[in-house]
């Protein structure tokens, strides 16, 4: 299976996915998606779990044969205009990039929260979840805002990834859930 990344305007990812799903016959591609990530926000004394794009402005499409798919994409006026004006790039992903994305996002294309265990002095004693794939490359943690910044080689260059984290104090709490256009919506779910 071949993976391609379409880089376009931030905030228009889901619009591009809908257009491709509407205009391209399903037999020409296997999947078209945005990779989302779970993040926690603090709103009015509640933890709110929401989904946002892992790589803003990026849409992924997988296929077995590229030529028929590319010809079909060029026939879609909205996509054709973006390609001609260079407001969108269509790039193949290297095998190591696809394996990395599959590892951290799974079949549902959502990077789940990583559990970070820490001592009261801030020393990290354990990491489980997608953040564990960044072993040794976490640059910093923002515990109050519930995310970590890590580096990984992606598309041939060092890239910073911001991933949501879950602390021991969050375990068992009910969290409000807000789907922000990526993934399915649930009204509430318990974490932990």
C-alpha positions as CSV (number, residue, x, y, z in Angstrom):
1,X,0.0,0.0,0.0
2,X,1.3,3.5,-0.9
3,X,0.8,6.5,1.3
4,X,0.7,10.1,0.1
5,X,0.5,13.3,2.0
6,X,-1.4,16.3,0.7
7,X,-0.3,19.6,2.3
8,X,-2.8,22.4,2.0
9,X,-4.3,25.2,4.1
10,X,-4.7,24.7,7.8
11,X,-8.3,24.3,8.8
12,X,-9.4,23.0,5.4
13,X,-8.3,19.4,5.9
14,X,-11.7,17.9,6.5
15,X,-13.1,19.9,3.5
16,X,-10.5,18.3,1.3
17,X,-11.2,14.8,2.7
18,X,-15.0,15.3,2.0
19,X,-14.3,16.5,-1.6
20,X,-12.1,13.5,-2.4
21,X,-14.6,11.0,-0.9
22,X,-17.4,12.6,-2.8
23,X,-15.6,12.8,-6.2
24,X,-13.2,9.9,-6.3
25,X,-14.6,6.3,-6.7
26,X,-13.7,4.2,-3.7
27,X,-11.9,1.6,-5.8
28,X,-9.2,4.2,-6.8
29,X,-8.0,4.7,-3.2
30,X,-8.1,2.7,0.0
31,X,-8.5,5.5,2.6
32,X,-8.4,9.3,2.8
33,X,-8.1,10.8,6.2
34,X,-6.7,13.4,8.6
35,X,-4.6,12.0,11.5
36,X,-6.1,13.4,14.7
37,X,-4.8,13.5,18.2
38,X,-6.5,13.6,21.6
39,X,-5.7,16.6,23.7
40,X,-7.0,17.9,27.1
41,X,-8.2,21.4,27.6
42,X,-9.3,22.9,30.9
43,X,-12.6,24.7,30.6
44,X,-14.8,26.0,33.4
45,X,-13.4,23.6,36.1
46,X,-13.7,20.6,33.8
47,X,-11.3,18.6,31.7
48,X,-12.4,18.6,28.1
49,X,-11.0,15.9,25.8
50,X,-11.0,17.0,22.2
51,X,-9.5,15.9,18.9
52,X,-7.3,18.2,16.7
53,X,-5.1,17.5,13.7
54,X,-1.7,16.0,14.5
55,X,-0.3,17.7,11.4
56,X,-2.3,20.8,10.6
57,X,-2.9,21.3,6.9
58,X,-2.1,17.6,6.1
59,X,-4.4,15.0,4.5
60,X,-3.4,11.5,3.9
61,X,-4.5,9.2,1.1
62,X,-3.6,5.5,0.6
63,X,-3.8,3.6,-2.6
64,X,-2.4,0.6,-4.5
65,X,-1.9,2.4,-7.9
66,X,-1.1,6.0,-8.1
67,X,-1.6,6.9,-11.8
68,X,-5.4,6.4,-12.0
69,X,-5.9,8.2,-8.7
70,X,-3.7,11.2,-9.7
71,X,-5.6,11.5,-13.0
72,X,-8.9,11.5,-11.2
73,X,-7.7,14.1,-8.6
74,X,-6.6,16.4,-11.4
75,X,-10.2,16.3,-12.7
76,X,-11.7,17.7,-9.5
77,X,-11.8,21.5,-10.0
78,X,-11.1,22.5,-6.4
79,X,-8.1,20.2,-6.2
80,X,-6.8,21.0,-9.7
81,X,-6.8,24.8,-8.8
82,X,-4.9,24.1,-5.5
83,X,-2.3,22.0,-7.4
84,X,-1.8,24.6,-10.2
85,X,-1.6,27.5,-7.8
86,X,0.8,25.4,-5.6
87,X,-1.4,25.9,-2.6
88,X,-1.4,22.1,-2.3
89,X,1.5,19.6,-2.6
90,X,1.0,15.9,-3.1
91,X,4.1,14.0,-1.8
92,X,4.8,10.2,-1.4
93,X,5.7,9.1,2.1
94,X,8.7,6.9,2.7
95,X,8.2,3.5,4.3
96,X,9.6,4.6,7.7
97,X,7.2,7.6,7.8
98,X,4.2,5.4,7.1
99,X,5.3,2.8,9.7
100,X,5.8,5.6,12.3
101,X,2.4,7.1,11.6
102,X,0.7,3.7,11.8
103,X,2.5,3.0,15.0
104,X,1.3,6.1,16.8
105,X,-2.2,6.5,15.4
106,X,-3.4,3.0,14.8
107,X,-6.2,1.9,12.5
108,X,-8.6,4.8,13.5
109,X,-5.9,7.4,12.7
110,X,-6.1,9.0,16.1
111,X,-3.1,9.5,18.4
112,X,-4.5,8.7,21.8
113,X,-3.4,10.4,25.0
114,X,-0.1,9.0,26.5
115,X,0.0,8.3,30.2
116,X,3.0,10.0,31.9
117,X,3.8,8.9,35.4
118,X,5.9,11.4,37.4
119,X,7.1,12.0,40.9
120,X,6.2,15.2,42.8
121,X,9.6,16.6,41.9
122,X,8.8,16.3,38.2
123,X,10.9,13.2,37.5
124,X,9.3,11.0,34.8
125,X,9.1,7.4,36.0
126,X,7.1,5.9,33.1
127,X,5.5,6.6,29.7
128,X,2.9,4.5,28.0
129,X,1.0,5.1,24.8
130,X,2.1,6.9,21.6
131,X,4.6,9.1,23.3
132,X,6.7,6.0,24.1
133,X,7.6,5.9,20.3
134,X,9.5,9.1,20.9
135,X,11.9,7.4,23.4
136,X,14.7,9.8,24.3
137,X,13.5,12.6,22.1
138,X,11.0,14.4,24.3
139,X,12.2,18.0,24.5
140,X,9.8,19.2,27.2
141,X,6.6,18.6,29.1
142,X,3.8,21.1,29.8
143,X,2.1,19.3,32.6
144,X,-0.5,22.0,33.3
145,X,-1.5,22.1,29.7
146,X,-1.2,18.3,29.3
147,X,1.1,18.0,26.4
148,X,4.7,17.0,25.5
149,X,6.9,18.3,22.7
150,X,9.0,15.6,21.0
151,X,11.2,15.4,17.9
152,X,11.1,12.8,15.2
153,X,12.5,12.6,11.7
154,X,9.5,12.9,9.3
155,X,9.5,13.7,5.6
156,X,13.3,13.8,5.7
157,X,13.7,16.5,8.4
158,X,13.5,16.8,12.2
159,X,10.0,17.7,13.0
160,X,8.4,18.7,16.4
161,X,5.3,16.9,17.4
162,X,3.0,18.1,20.2
163,X,1.3,15.1,21.8
164,X,-1.4,15.1,24.5
165,X,-0.6,13.5,27.9
166,X,-2.6,12.1,30.8
167,X,-1.3,12.3,34.4
168,X,-2.1,10.1,37.3
169,X,-4.5,12.8,38.7
170,X,-6.6,12.6,35.5
171,X,-7.1,8.9,35.8
172,X,-10.7,7.9,36.6
173,X,-12.1,11.5,36.0
174,X,-15.0,12.0,33.7
175,X,-14.1,14.2,30.8
176,X,-16.3,16.2,28.5
177,X,-15.6,15.3,24.9
178,X,-15.5,17.7,22.0
179,X,-15.0,16.4,18.5
180,X,-13.5,19.2,16.4
181,X,-14.2,17.7,13.0
182,X,-11.7,14.9,13.2
183,X,-13.0,11.5,14.4
184,X,-16.3,10.5,16.0
185,X,-18.0,12.2,18.8
186,X,-18.9,10.9,22.2
187,X,-20.7,13.0,24.8
188,X,-18.6,11.9,27.8
189,X,-16.3,9.1,28.7
190,X,-14.2,8.2,31.7
191,X,-10.4,8.3,31.3
192,X,-8.3,5.5,32.8
